[in-house]
């Protein structure tokens, strides 16, 4: 039924690209493309009018930038999830866009099935970042104390030095994890995907996925992005546990 579909708004200044994304999403029964816009201001207007579940937003458009469009769009339609889809691999674009309120950041060279999965993830209220951008996000967290939280990310004070003592509250949270879950958390903090973790630990990818789900539940986190930031903040992303 139509009410069960994920309603998507496309905002990109390249007509041909929007057409390709529309055709892709229309091939899935779970999506409904409710509108298209060729610039940020039109995207903001349509988001307020159409109230989509997810907006796919380009970061590099003439006039209003994607990050500014994301901020204004979420003021207009705060219940909407904004997912950046861009060619920019710049770390500042990534971090500032998430600070503006976007729930995710994807590069345009991703596979079609990855985009489909990411939209579903965003619609469920979770965060998603292209694996190749995760390392840049974590570097920004390590090196940028005091960033305010937004886009589903916790605050990002500078990570403590390696082997530094973890404050009591966070130590208690980490104590909830099994040794295997802590090991996987370290891999996530380095920006590695479930497939890469499975290969490194000689586990089935489905087993890693279950461990990640259990870990998120124990830490009361909603996404692996939050888990990675949590790990880096607590000195778990730099080397083997001692």
DOLOTI-10765 format. One record per residue: residue number from 1; residue in one letter; x, y, z of N, C-alpha, C in turn. Coordinates in Angstrom, 2 decimals. Example, Ala and Ser with C-alpha at 12.3 -4.5 7.8 and 13.67 -1.06 7.14 Angstrom:
   n res     n_X     n_Y     n_Z    ca_X    ca_Y    ca_Z     c_X     c_Y     c_Z
   1   A   13.19   -5.69    7.80   12.30   -4.50    7.80   13.20   -3.30    7.80
   2   S   12.85   -2.25    7.08   13.67   -1.06    7.14   12.90    0.03    7.87
END
This chain:
   n res     n_X     n_Y     n_Z    ca_X    ca_Y    ca_Z     c_X     c_Y     c_Z
   1   X    0.84   -1.20    0.00    0.00    0.00    0.00    0.87    1.24    0.00
   2   X    0.35    2.35   -0.56    1.14    3.56   -0.73    1.64    4.09    0.60
   3   X    0.80    3.97    1.68    1.19    4.54    2.95    2.37    3.80    3.57
   4   X    2.66    2.60    3.08    3.78    1.83    3.61    5.08    2.13    2.88
   5   X    5.01    2.90    1.82    6.20    3.18    1.03    7.05    4.26    1.68
   6   X    8.35    4.22    1.39    9.26    5.27    1.82    9.19    6.39    0.79
   7   X    8.78    7.55    1.22    8.58    8.69    0.31    9.88    9.47    0.21
   8   X   10.38    9.61   -1.02   11.71   10.18   -1.26   11.62   11.43   -2.13
   9   X   12.37   12.46   -1.74   12.51   13.67   -2.53   13.95   13.75   -3.03
  10   X   14.13   14.02   -4.32   15.46   14.10   -4.93   15.83   15.56   -5.14
  11   X   17.00   15.98   -4.63   17.46   17.35   -4.79   18.88   17.32   -5.34
  12   X   19.02   17.62   -6.63   20.31   17.58   -7.31   20.21   18.46   -8.55
  13   X   21.27   19.20   -8.87   21.18   20.11  -10.01   21.43   19.43  -11.35
  14   X   21.73   18.12  -11.35   21.94   17.39  -12.60   20.68   16.58  -12.93
  15   X   19.98   17.01  -13.96   18.71   16.37  -14.34   18.89   14.90  -14.68
  16   X   19.95   14.59  -15.41   20.19   13.21  -15.82   20.43   12.31  -14.61
  17   X   21.16   12.82  -13.63   21.41   12.03  -12.42   20.11   11.79  -11.66
  18   X   19.29   12.84  -11.51   18.00   12.66  -10.82   17.15   11.63  -11.54
  19   X   17.17   11.67  -12.88   16.38   10.72  -13.66   16.82    9.29  -13.40
  20   X   18.14    9.09  -13.30   18.64    7.75  -13.04   18.26    7.24  -11.67
  21   X   18.34    8.12  -10.66   17.96    7.72   -9.31   16.46    7.44   -9.24
  22   X   15.67    8.29   -9.91   14.22    8.06   -9.93   13.90    6.69  -10.53
  23   X   14.53    6.38  -11.67   14.27    5.09  -12.33   14.67    3.92  -11.42
  24   X   15.80    4.07  -10.73   16.24    3.01   -9.81   15.22    2.80   -8.70
  25   X   14.81    3.88   -8.05   13.90    3.75   -6.90   12.51    3.28   -7.33
  26   X   12.08    3.67   -8.52   10.76    3.25   -9.00   10.72    1.76   -9.33
  27   X   11.89    1.15   -9.44   11.92   -0.30   -9.69   11.72   -1.10   -8.42
  28   X   11.63   -0.41   -7.27   11.39   -1.06   -5.98   10.01   -0.66   -5.48
  29   X    9.23   -1.65   -5.06    7.87   -1.38   -4.59    7.86   -0.59   -3.29
  30   X    8.97   -0.59   -2.55    8.98    0.05   -1.23    9.23    1.56   -1.28
  31   X    9.52    2.09   -2.47    9.81    3.52   -2.59    8.77    4.25   -3.42
  32   X    8.57    5.52   -3.09    7.77    6.43   -3.91    8.54    7.74   -4.03
  33   X    8.94    8.10   -5.23    9.60    9.38   -5.46    8.52   10.44   -5.55
  34   X    8.44   11.31   -4.54    7.33   12.26   -4.47    7.64   13.59   -5.13
  35   X    8.91   13.82   -5.48    9.24   15.07   -6.13   10.72   15.18   -6.44
  36   X   11.06   16.19   -7.27   12.44   16.47   -7.64   12.67   17.97   -7.59
  37   X   13.89   18.36   -7.25   14.27   19.77   -7.26   15.68   19.90   -7.82
  38   X   15.92   20.99   -8.54   17.22   21.20   -9.16   18.14   22.11   -8.37
  39   X   17.66   22.62   -7.22   18.52   23.44   -6.37   18.02   23.37   -4.94
  40   X   18.85   23.89   -4.02   18.54   23.76   -2.61   17.27   24.48   -2.18
  41   X   17.05   25.68   -2.69   15.87   26.45   -2.26   14.58   25.77   -2.70
  42   X   14.57   25.23   -3.92   13.38   24.51   -4.38   13.21   23.23   -3.56
  43   X   14.31   22.60   -3.18   14.23   21.41   -2.34   13.62   21.71   -0.98
  44   X   14.00   22.84   -0.40   13.44   23.25    0.89   11.94   23.47    0.77
  45   X   11.54   24.15   -0.30   10.11   24.43   -0.50    9.32   23.14   -0.66
  46   X    9.84   22.23   -1.48    9.13   20.97   -1.72    9.10   20.10   -0.47
  47   X   10.18   20.12    0.32   10.19   19.32    1.55    9.11   19.80    2.51
  48   X    8.95   21.12    2.62    7.89   21.65    3.47    6.52   21.31    2.96
  49   X    6.37   21.26    1.64    5.07   20.98    1.03    4.74   19.49    1.02
  50   X    5.72   18.65    0.68    5.47   17.23    0.46    5.74   16.35    1.68
  51   X    6.54   16.85    2.63    6.87   16.09    3.84    7.38   14.68    3.53
  52   X    8.45   14.56    2.76    8.98   13.22    2.44    9.61   12.56    3.67
  53   X    9.76   11.26    3.60   10.46   10.53    4.67   11.96   10.77    4.57
  54   X   12.49   10.75    3.35   13.92   10.89    3.11   14.14   11.86    1.97
  55   X   15.13   12.75    2.14   15.58   13.63    1.05   16.98   13.21    0.66
  56   X   17.19   12.91   -0.63   18.53   12.69   -1.16   19.03   14.04   -1.67
  57   X   20.08   14.56   -1.06   20.50   15.94   -1.29   21.96   16.00   -1.74
  58   X   22.19   16.65   -2.87   23.55   16.87   -3.34   24.20   17.98   -2.53
  59   X   25.50   17.87   -2.30   26.19   18.88   -1.50   26.74   20.03   -2.34
  60   X   26.99   19.78   -3.62   27.62   20.77   -4.48   26.65   21.27   -5.54
  61   X   25.87   22.28   -5.18   24.91   22.86   -6.10   25.14   24.35   -6.18
  62   X   24.81   24.98   -7.31   24.96   26.44   -7.41   24.00   27.14   -6.45
  63   X   24.44   28.29   -5.95   23.60   29.04   -5.03   23.76   28.51   -3.61
  64   X   22.70   27.96   -3.09   22.69   27.45   -1.72   23.44   26.12   -1.64
  65   X   24.41   26.01   -0.73   25.17   24.77   -0.60   24.30   23.67    0.01
  66   X   24.74   22.44   -0.17   23.99   21.31    0.38   23.90   21.36    1.89
  67   X   25.00   21.73    2.55   24.98   21.75    4.02   24.03   22.81    4.55
  68   X   23.99   23.99    3.89   23.06   25.03    4.31   21.63   24.63    3.97
  69   X   21.44   23.99    2.81   20.11   23.50    2.44   19.62   22.47    3.45
  70   X   20.51   21.60    3.91   20.13   20.59    4.89   19.63   21.25    6.18
  71   X   20.36   22.27    6.64   19.97   22.95    7.87   18.60   23.62    7.73
  72   X   18.40   24.34    6.63   17.13   25.04    6.43   15.99   24.07    6.16
  73   X   16.29   23.00    5.44   15.27   22.01    5.13   14.75   21.35    6.42
  74   X   15.66   21.06    7.33   15.26   20.42    8.58   14.53   21.38    9.51
  75   X   14.75   22.68    9.35   13.93   23.64   10.08   12.50   23.64    9.53
  76   X   12.39   23.46    8.22   11.08   23.45    7.56   10.35   22.13    7.78
  77   X   11.08   21.01    7.75   10.48   19.68    7.88   11.35   18.82    8.81
  78   X   11.28   19.07   10.12   12.20   18.42   11.07   12.08   16.91   11.15
  79   X   10.95   16.38   10.73   10.76   14.93   10.80   11.41   14.21    9.62
  80   X   11.85   14.96    8.62   12.45   14.37    7.42   13.89   13.97    7.70
  81   X   14.32   12.88    7.08   15.71   12.43    7.18   16.47   12.88    5.93
  82   X   17.56   13.58    6.13   18.35   14.11    5.02   19.58   13.23    4.81
  83   X   19.70   12.70    3.61   20.82   11.83    3.25   21.60   12.50    2.13
  84   X   22.84   12.91    2.41   23.66   13.55    1.40   24.15   12.51    0.40
  85   X   24.07   12.84   -0.88   24.56   11.98   -1.96   25.40   12.86   -2.86
  86   X   26.72   12.72   -2.79   27.61   13.71   -3.36   28.89   13.10   -3.89
  87   X   29.64   13.89   -4.65   30.95   13.44   -5.12   32.06   13.91   -4.19
  88   X   31.74   14.78   -3.25   32.76   15.38   -2.39   33.28   14.39   -1.36
  89   X   34.59   14.18   -1.36   35.24   13.36   -0.34   35.96   14.23    0.68
  90   X   35.61   15.49    0.74   36.24   16.42    1.67   35.75   16.19    3.09
  91   X   36.68   16.06    4.04   36.33   15.76    5.43   35.50   16.88    6.04
  92   X   35.81   18.14    5.71   35.03   19.25    6.25   33.59   19.21    5.77
  93   X   33.38   18.88    4.48   32.02   18.75    3.97   31.26   17.68    4.75
  94   X   31.91   16.55    4.98   31.29   15.44    5.71   30.88   15.88    7.11
  95   X   31.83   16.43    7.87   31.57   16.76    9.27   30.57   17.90    9.39
  96   X   30.72   18.94    8.57   29.80   20.07    8.66   28.39   19.70    8.22
  97   X   28.28   18.78    7.26   26.96   18.34    6.82   26.25   17.57    7.93
  98   X   26.99   16.71    8.62   26.39   15.98    9.74   26.02   16.93   10.87
  99   X   26.87   17.92   11.09   26.55   18.93   12.11   25.29   19.70   11.74
 100   X   25.06   19.89   10.43   23.88   20.63    9.97   22.60   19.83   10.18
 101   X   22.73   18.53   10.45   21.56   17.72   10.75   21.32   16.54    9.83
 102   X   22.16   16.38    8.79   21.98   15.23    7.90   22.22   13.93    8.67
 103   X   21.47   12.91    8.31   21.62   11.62    9.00   22.63   10.72    8.32
 104   X   23.14   11.14    7.16   24.10   10.29    6.47   24.80   11.01    5.36
 105   X   25.87   10.37    4.87   26.71   10.97    3.83   27.20    9.85    2.93
 106   X   26.77    9.88    1.67   27.11    8.83    0.72   27.80    9.43   -0.50
 107   X   28.74    8.69   -1.05   29.40    9.12   -2.27   28.64    8.58   -3.48
 108   X   28.65    9.32   -4.57   27.86    8.95   -5.74   28.41    7.74   -6.48
 109   X   29.60    7.27   -6.11   30.15    6.08   -6.78   29.74    4.77   -6.12
 110   X   28.79    4.83   -5.17   28.35    3.61   -4.50   27.51    2.75   -5.45
 111   X   27.39    1.47   -5.09   26.56    0.55   -5.85   25.08    0.85   -5.61
 112   X   24.25    0.52   -6.60   22.82    0.79   -6.50   22.20    0.13   -5.27
 113   X   22.59   -1.11   -4.99   22.00   -1.80   -3.84   22.42   -1.16   -2.52
 114   X   23.61   -0.54   -2.51   24.06    0.16   -1.30   23.22    1.40   -1.05
 115   X   22.89    2.11   -2.12   22.03    3.28   -2.00   20.64    2.88   -1.50
 116   X   20.09    1.83   -2.07   18.76    1.36   -1.66   18.76    1.01   -0.18
 117   X   19.78    0.28    0.26   19.89   -0.10    1.67   20.04    1.12    2.56
 118   X   20.82    2.10    2.11   21.05    3.31    2.91   19.77    4.11    3.09
 119   X   18.97    4.21    2.04   17.70    4.94    2.15   16.78    4.26    3.17
 120   X   16.74    2.94    3.11   15.92    2.21    4.08   16.42    2.43    5.50
 121   X   17.74    2.42    5.66   18.34    2.65    6.98   18.00    4.05    7.49
 122   X   18.13    5.04    6.62   17.81    6.41    7.01   16.34    6.55    7.40
 123   X   15.46    5.92    6.65   14.03    6.00    6.92   13.67    5.39    8.28
 124   X   14.51    4.46    8.74   14.29    3.83   10.04   14.87    4.65   11.19
 125   X   15.44    5.81   10.86   15.96    6.69   11.90   17.41    6.49   12.25
 126   X   18.13    5.72   11.45   19.54    5.46   11.73   20.45    6.32   10.86
 127   X   21.73    6.34   11.23   22.73    7.10   10.48   23.51    6.17    9.56
 128   X   23.99    6.72    8.46   24.77    5.91    7.51   25.82    6.79    6.85
 129   X   27.05    6.29    6.78   28.16    7.00    6.14   28.89    6.02    5.24
 130   X   29.25    6.45    4.03   30.01    5.58    3.13   31.26    5.08    3.85
 131   X   31.56    3.78    3.74   32.71    3.22    4.46   34.01    3.99    4.20
 132   X   34.22    4.44    2.95   35.47    5.14    2.64   35.54    6.52    3.28
 133   X   34.40    7.02    3.80   34.41    8.31    4.47   34.48    8.17    5.99
 134   X   34.29    6.95    6.51   34.26    6.78    7.95   35.58    7.18    8.60
 135   X   36.69    6.83    7.97   37.99    7.19    8.53   38.15    8.69    8.65
 136   X   37.65    9.45    7.67   37.74   10.90    7.72   36.85   11.47    8.82
 137   X   35.69   10.85    9.02   34.81   11.28   10.11   35.50   11.09   11.45
 138   X   36.12    9.93   11.64   36.76    9.63   12.92   37.99   10.49   13.14
 139   X   38.71   10.81   12.07   39.85   11.72   12.20   39.37   13.09   12.67
 140   X   38.21   13.51   12.16   37.65   14.79   12.59   37.25   14.76   14.04
 141   X   36.71   13.61   14.49   36.33   13.47   15.89   37.56   13.53   16.78
 142   X   38.62   12.83   16.36   39.84   12.81   17.17   40.45   14.20   17.30
 143   X   40.39   14.96   16.20   41.12   16.21   16.18   40.30   17.46   16.44
 144   X   38.99   17.32   16.71   38.13   18.50   16.84   37.35   18.47   18.13
 145   X   37.95   18.87   19.24   37.25   18.86   20.51   36.08   19.82   20.52
 146   X   35.02   19.40   21.23   33.92   20.32   21.50   32.93   20.51   20.39
 147   X   32.92   19.67   19.36   31.90   19.82   18.31   30.53   19.54   18.92
 148   X   29.52   20.37   18.64   28.19   20.07   19.14   27.60   18.89   18.42
 149   X   26.76   18.14   19.12   26.14   16.96   18.52   25.04   17.38   17.58
 150   X   24.90   16.62   16.48   23.75   16.77   15.60   23.73   15.62   14.65
 151   X   22.60   15.47   13.93   22.49   14.41   12.97   22.58   13.03   13.58
 152   X   22.19   12.90   14.86   22.24   11.59   15.49   23.59   11.24   16.06
 153   X   24.60   12.16   15.96   25.92   11.86   16.48   26.06   12.41   17.88
 154   X   26.74   11.68   18.79   27.00   12.22   20.11   28.05   13.30   20.04
 155   X   28.24   14.11   21.12   29.29   15.12   21.10   30.64   14.47   20.87
 156   X   31.58   15.24   20.37   32.85   14.67   19.98   34.03   15.36   20.63
 157   X   34.21   15.18   21.97   35.42   15.70   22.58   36.62   14.92   22.10
 158   X   37.81   15.49   22.29   39.01   14.81   21.82   39.14   13.46   22.48
 159   X   39.59   12.46   21.70   39.76   11.13   22.25   40.89   11.13   23.27
 160   X   40.75   10.37   24.37   41.82   10.28   25.34   43.01    9.57   24.74
 161   X   44.21    9.76   25.30   45.37    9.07   24.77   45.21    7.57   24.85
 162   X   45.95    6.89   24.02   45.92    5.44   24.02   46.23    4.92   25.42
 163   X   45.42    3.93   25.83   45.55    3.29   27.13   45.17    4.21   28.29
 164   X   44.59    5.39   27.99   44.15    6.27   29.08   42.96    5.64   29.78
 165   X   42.79    5.98   31.03   41.68    5.43   31.80   40.37    5.98   31.25
 166   X   39.36    5.12   31.15   38.04    5.53   30.68   37.23    5.98   31.87
 167   X   36.54    7.13   31.79   35.71    7.57   32.90   34.72    6.51   33.33
 168   X   34.32    6.58   34.60   33.53    5.51   35.19   32.28    5.13   34.44
 169   X   31.51    6.13   34.00   30.24    5.83   33.32   30.50    5.07   32.04
 170   X   31.49    5.54   31.24   31.76    4.87   29.98   32.40    3.51   30.20
 171   X   33.24    3.40   31.24   33.84    2.11   31.56   32.76    1.09   31.87
 172   X   31.73    1.53   32.60   30.62    0.63   32.93   29.91    0.17   31.67
 173   X   29.75    1.10   30.72   29.12    0.73   29.46   29.97   -0.30   28.72
 174   X   31.27   -0.07   28.66   32.16   -0.99   27.96   32.19   -2.35   28.63
 175   X   32.03   -2.38   29.94   32.04   -3.65   30.67   30.86   -4.55   30.29
 176   X   29.84   -3.95   29.68   28.69   -4.74   29.25   29.02   -5.60   28.03
 177   X   30.10   -5.24   27.33   30.43   -5.91   26.08   31.27   -7.16   26.33
 178   X   31.03   -8.16   25.51   31.87   -9.36   25.54   33.22   -9.04   24.90
 179   X   34.24   -9.86   25.14   35.54   -9.63   24.49   35.42   -9.53   22.97
 180   X   34.60  -10.38   22.37   34.43  -10.35   20.92   33.78   -9.04   20.48
 181   X   32.79   -8.57   21.22   32.12   -7.32   20.88   33.07   -6.14   20.99
 182   X   33.93   -6.15   22.00   34.93   -5.08   22.14   35.91   -5.11   20.97
 183   X   36.27   -6.32   20.56   37.18   -6.48   19.43   36.57   -5.91   18.15
 184   X   35.30   -6.23   17.93   34.60   -5.73   16.75   34.42   -4.22   16.82
 185   X   34.18   -3.70   18.02   34.05   -2.25   18.20   35.33   -1.53   17.77
 186   X   36.49   -2.13   18.05   37.76   -1.55   17.63   37.86   -1.48   16.10
 187   X   37.41   -2.52   15.45   37.42   -2.52   13.98   36.49   -1.44   13.44
 188   X   35.31   -1.31   14.04   34.35   -0.28   13.61   34.96    1.10   13.78
 189   X   35.72    1.30   14.86   36.35    2.59   15.12   37.39    2.94   14.06
 190   X   37.89    1.93   13.36   38.85    2.17   12.27   38.15    2.32   10.92
 191   X   36.81    2.29   10.95   36.04    2.51    9.72   35.86    1.28    8.86
 192   X   36.04    0.10    9.43   35.95   -1.12    8.63   34.52   -1.66    8.58
 193   X   34.17   -2.20    7.43   32.82   -2.73    7.21   32.68   -4.11    7.84
 194   X   31.43   -4.60    7.91   31.21   -5.94    8.44   31.96   -6.99    7.64
 195   X   31.99   -6.81    6.32   32.69   -7.78    5.47   34.18   -7.81    5.79
 196   X   34.78   -6.62    5.97   36.20   -6.55    6.29   36.49   -7.13    7.67
 197   X   35.59   -6.87    8.63   35.76   -7.41    9.98   35.66   -8.93    9.95
 198   X   34.68   -9.43    9.21   34.50  -10.88    9.10   35.73  -11.55    8.52
 199   X   36.31  -10.92    7.50   37.52  -11.47    6.88   38.68  -11.48    7.87
 200   X   38.84  -10.39    8.61   39.96  -10.29    9.55   39.84  -11.27   10.70
 201   X   38.62  -11.52   11.15   38.40  -12.39   12.32   38.03  -13.82   11.92
 202   X   37.96  -14.05   10.60   37.59  -15.37   10.09   36.23  -15.81   10.64
 203   X   35.27  -14.90   10.52   33.90  -15.16   10.93   32.97  -14.98    9.74
 204   X   31.77  -15.51    9.84   30.75  -15.25    8.84   30.28  -13.80    8.98
 205   X   30.01  -13.15    7.85   29.54  -11.77    7.92   28.25  -11.66    8.72
 206   X   27.39  -12.67    8.63   26.14  -12.66    9.40   26.42  -12.70   10.91
 207   X   27.49  -13.39   11.30   27.86  -13.46   12.72   28.32  -12.09   13.20
 208   X   29.12  -11.41   12.39   29.58  -10.07   12.74   28.37   -9.13   12.89
 209   X   27.42   -9.25   11.98   26.24   -8.39   12.02   25.48   -8.58   13.34
 210   X   25.36   -9.82   13.79   24.67  -10.10   15.05   25.43   -9.48   16.22
 211   X   26.77   -9.62   16.21   27.58   -9.01   17.27   27.40   -7.49   17.29
 212   X   27.36   -6.87   16.11   27.19   -5.42   16.04   25.83   -5.02   16.61
 213   X   24.80   -5.75   16.24   23.46   -5.45   16.75   23.41   -5.56   18.27
 214   X   24.01   -6.62   18.81   24.04   -6.80   20.26   24.82   -5.68   20.94
 215   X   25.93   -5.30   20.33   26.77   -4.24   20.89   26.01   -2.91   20.92
 216   X   25.32   -2.56   19.82   24.55   -1.32   19.79   23.47   -1.32   20.85
 217   X   22.83   -2.46   21.03   21.76   -2.55   22.04   22.34   -2.34   23.44
 218   X   23.45   -2.97   23.74   24.05   -2.85   25.08   24.53   -1.42   25.36
 219   X   25.02   -0.74   24.33   25.53    0.62   24.50   24.45    1.68   24.32
 220   X   23.23    1.23   24.00   22.11    2.14   23.76   22.42    3.14   22.65
 221   X   22.99    2.61   21.56   23.31    3.42   20.39   22.44    2.96   19.22
 222   X   22.25    3.83   18.24   21.35    3.50   17.13   22.06    3.16   15.84
 223   X   23.37    3.38   15.75   24.05    3.13   14.49   25.53    2.86   14.72
 224   X   26.18    2.27   13.70   27.61    2.01   13.80   28.41    3.31   13.75
 225   X   27.84    4.38   13.18   28.51    5.68   13.22   28.65    6.13   14.67
 226   X   27.58    6.05   15.43   27.64    6.40   16.83   28.61    5.49   17.59
 227   X   28.60    4.20   17.25   29.51    3.26   17.90   30.96    3.62   17.63
 228   X   31.26    4.01   16.40   32.63    4.38   16.04   33.07    5.62   16.81
 229   X   32.20    6.62   16.89   32.53    7.83   17.62   32.74    7.51   19.10
 230   X   31.85    6.70   19.67   31.97    6.28   21.07   33.31    5.61   21.32
 231   X   33.70    4.72   20.41   34.96    3.99   20.58   36.15    4.93   20.52
 232   X   36.14    5.84   19.55   37.27    6.77   19.41   37.37    7.68   20.62
 233   X   36.22    8.15   21.10   36.22    9.03   22.27   36.80    8.34   23.49
 234   X   36.71    7.01   23.52   37.18    6.26   24.68   38.48    5.50   24.41
 235   X   39.20    5.94   23.38   40.53    5.41   23.13   40.59    3.98   22.62
 236   X   39.52    3.53   21.96   39.48    2.14   21.50   39.79    1.96   20.02
 237   X   40.16    3.03   19.35   40.31    2.91   17.90   41.72    2.91   17.36
 238   X   42.72    2.75   18.23   44.07    2.95   17.77   44.91    1.69   17.71
 239   X   44.60    0.69   18.46   45.46   -0.50   18.43   44.84   -1.63   19.20
 240   X   45.50   -2.78   19.28   44.97   -3.91   20.01   44.83   -3.60   21.48
 241   X   43.84   -4.20   22.07   43.58   -3.96   23.48   44.69   -4.54   24.32
 242   X   45.07   -3.83   25.37   46.12   -4.31   26.26   45.53   -4.69   27.59
END
